[in-house]
């Protein structure tokens, strides 16, 4: 059983993963063996256990990679790792994000059609202290948004995997599950 965690494979890297699985199927699957192929969460291949290896190979190109390691936020782009650090209270990660956003705004690198942190901060007429507090809060909120999206994607994959495994449990016999993530 081959399971592709499509949310955690970077777009483009799924090609190498597909090639590896294809080589394995062609070289190691023997007559009488059955294979299954799932790209989770969908859309993607959904091939239950079958002796038709050709079907699995034909569906293999439907796997995709959709991992975005960066979230685009009001403070600019933020890596998922950085967002998790900020959400956990890492002051250095927060400062790096604020500094990067400030430098990008000063250089005029704000992304079009997206409000920048500098625009939000400059729109306030409050004191420097409350402006800094607002900037910190905006950055923390942006990090929580990125973290929430990453968590939702992980939950979606795990729920899909649970469904696939539950269906396989109904079929008698031993199975080997290979997770590609």
Secondary structure, DSSP 8 states (H G I E B T S, - for coil): -EEEEGGGSBTTTHHHHHHHHHHHHHHH--TT--EEEEEESSSS-EEEEES-HHHHHHHHTT----B-SEEEETTEEEEHHHHHHHHTT-HHHHHHHHHHHHHHHHTT---TTS--HHHHHHT--S-HHHHHHHHHHHHHHHHHHHHHHHHHHHHHHHHHHHHHHHHHHTS-S----EEE-
